Amino acid sequence: TPVLVAIDRRPAGVIALADMLRDNAANVVGELEAMGLGVVMLSGDRRPTAVAIAQAAGISTVVAEVLPAGKVDAVKALQRDGHRVAMIGDGINDAPALAQADVGIALASGTDIAAHAADVTLMRNDLAGVPDAIRLARATMRTMKQNLFWALVYNVVGIPIAAGVLYPAF
């Protein structure tokens, strides 16, 4: 993003600002897509800047030049289309969308309001924690379903025995 510099209202130069892509962002995006998840970038940045960052990260779907309310609208649109949405963010501008998402994930380096709006806060400032958290959540759900299945089997067999169904036989 170019920023014009003036001294006494006379042009003095241009400073180029750029968001730095996190070191492992492309790897994390690839890992999320390998897990069967779609990745969308929501950004308040100008479209050319957002597209350049998204391309470097391997993200093909970009929604740019959106204010916080626009991020919420984008999350709602995905939810209306039947998607379950996990939003990752770290700034005050992300907080409303983090709260709207099915699962909001805040990074430790982010603002307090983002952490409060999110369902999950990663304690390390590392995007690699996102796929780890998703794998952990999936494993936890698998364990819960297995436990419910075995509890049902136990009760289907155990309650009739406790009620005396075998009493006449013995």
C-alpha positions in Angstrom: 0.0 0.0 0.0 1.6 3.3 -1.0 1.6 6.1 1.5 2.4 9.6 0.2 4.6 11.8 2.4 4.5 15.6 2.3 6.5 18.2 4.1 4.9 21.6 4.3 2.2 20.4 1.9 4.8 19.6 -0.7 5.3 16.0 -1.9 8.5 14.5 -0.3 8.2 10.8 -1.0 6.4 7.6 -1.0 6.5 4.8 1.6 5.4 1.4 0.6 3.7 -0.6 3.4 3.0 -4.3 3.1 1.5 -6.9 5.4 3.9 -9.6 6.0 2.7 -13.1 5.4 3.3 -15.4 8.4 6.2 -17.8 7.7 4.1 -21.0 7.7 0.8 -19.5 6.2 1.1 -21.4 2.9 1.8 -24.7 4.7 -1.2 -24.2 7.0 -3.5 -23.3 4.1 -2.3 -26.4 2.3 -2.9 -28.5 5.4 -6.4 -27.2 5.9 -7.3 -27.9 2.3 -5.9 -31.4 2.6 -8.2 -31.8 5.6 -11.1 -31.1 3.2 -11.7 -27.5 4.4 -12.2 -24.5 2.1 -10.1 -21.4 2.9 -11.4 -17.9 2.3 -9.5 -14.7 3.0 -11.5 -11.8 4.4 -9.6 -8.5 4.5 -10.1 -4.8 4.9 -7.1 -4.2 2.7 -7.4 -2.9 -0.9 -8.2 -5.7 -3.3 -4.7 -5.8 -5.1 -3.0 -6.0 -1.8 -5.3 -8.7 -0.4 -5.1 -10.7 -3.7 -1.2 -10.6 -3.6 -1.1 -11.8 0.0 -3.7 -14.5 -0.7 -1.8 -15.8 -3.7 1.4 -16.0 -1.7 -0.6 -18.1 0.9 -2.2 -20.3 -1.7 -5.7 -18.9 -1.1 -7.9 -18.6 -4.2 -11.0 -17.0 -2.7 -10.6 -13.4 -1.5 -13.1 -11.0 -0.1 -11.4 -7.6 0.2 -12.1 -4.0 1.1 -14.6 -5.0 3.8 -15.2 -3.3 7.0 -16.0 -5.4 10.2 -19.7 -5.5 9.2 -18.7 -6.8 5.8 -16.8 -9.6 7.4 -19.9 -10.5 9.4 -22.0 -10.4 6.2 -19.5 -12.7 4.4 -19.6 -15.2 7.3 -23.4 -15.1 7.3 -23.5 -15.7 3.6 -21.3 -18.8 3.9 -23.6 -20.0 6.8 -26.7 -19.4 4.6 -25.1 -21.5 1.9 -24.9 -24.4 4.5 -21.3 -24.1 5.4 -20.0 -24.3 8.9 -17.6 -21.4 9.3 -14.4 -21.2 11.4 -13.0 -17.7 11.5 -9.4 -17.0 12.4 -8.5 -13.4 13.4 -6.5 -11.3 15.8 -7.7 -7.8 15.5 -10.5 -5.6 16.8 -11.9 -5.5 13.2 -12.2 -9.3 13.3 -14.1 -9.5 16.6 -17.7 -9.3 15.2 -17.0 -12.0 12.6 -15.3 -14.2 15.2 -18.5 -13.9 17.2 -20.7 -14.7 14.2 -18.7 -17.7 13.0 -19.6 -21.2 14.2 -16.2 -21.4 15.7 -14.1 -18.2 16.2 -10.3 -18.8 16.6 -8.2 -15.9 18.0 -4.4 -15.8 17.9 -2.6 -15.0 21.2 -0.9 -11.9 19.7 -4.3 -10.4 19.0 -6.5 -7.9 20.8 -8.4 -8.7 24.0 -11.7 -8.1 22.3 -10.8 -10.7 19.6 -9.9 -13.2 22.3 -13.2 -12.5 24.1 -15.3 -12.8 20.9 -13.6 -16.1 19.9 -14.5 -19.6 21.0 -10.9 -20.7 20.9 -7.8 -18.7 21.6 -4.5 -20.2 20.5 -1.9 -19.5 23.2 1.0 -19.4 20.7 1.1 -16.9 17.9 1.4 -19.6 15.4 -1.1 -20.5 12.7 0.1 -24.2 12.8 -2.0 -24.5 15.9 -5.2 -24.2 13.8 -5.0 -27.6 12.1 -3.8 -29.1 15.4 -6.9 -27.6 17.1 -9.2 -29.0 14.4 -7.6 -32.4 14.6 -8.0 -32.4 18.4 -11.7 -31.3 18.1 -12.4 -34.1 15.6 -10.7 -36.7 17.8 -12.7 -35.4 20.8 -16.0 -35.7 18.8 -15.1 -39.2 17.7 -14.4 -40.3 21.3 -17.6 -38.7 22.5 -19.6 -40.6 19.8 -17.9 -43.9 20.6 -18.7 -43.3 24.3 -22.3 -42.6 23.6 -22.6 -45.7 21.4 -21.1 -47.9 24.2 -23.3 -46.3 26.8 -26.3 -47.0 24.7 -25.3 -50.6 24.2 -24.6 -51.0 28.0 -28.0 -49.5 28.8 -29.9 -51.6 26.2 -28.4 -54.7 27.7 -28.0 -53.7 31.3 -31.4 -52.2 32.1 -33.4 -55.3 31.1 -31.0 -57.5 33.2 -31.3 -55.1 36.1 -35.1 -55.2 35.7 -35.1 -59.0 36.1 -35.5 -60.2 32.6 -33.2 -63.1 33.4 -34.8 -63.9 36.7 -37.2 -66.6 35.4 -34.3 -68.4 33.8 -32.1 -68.5 36.9 
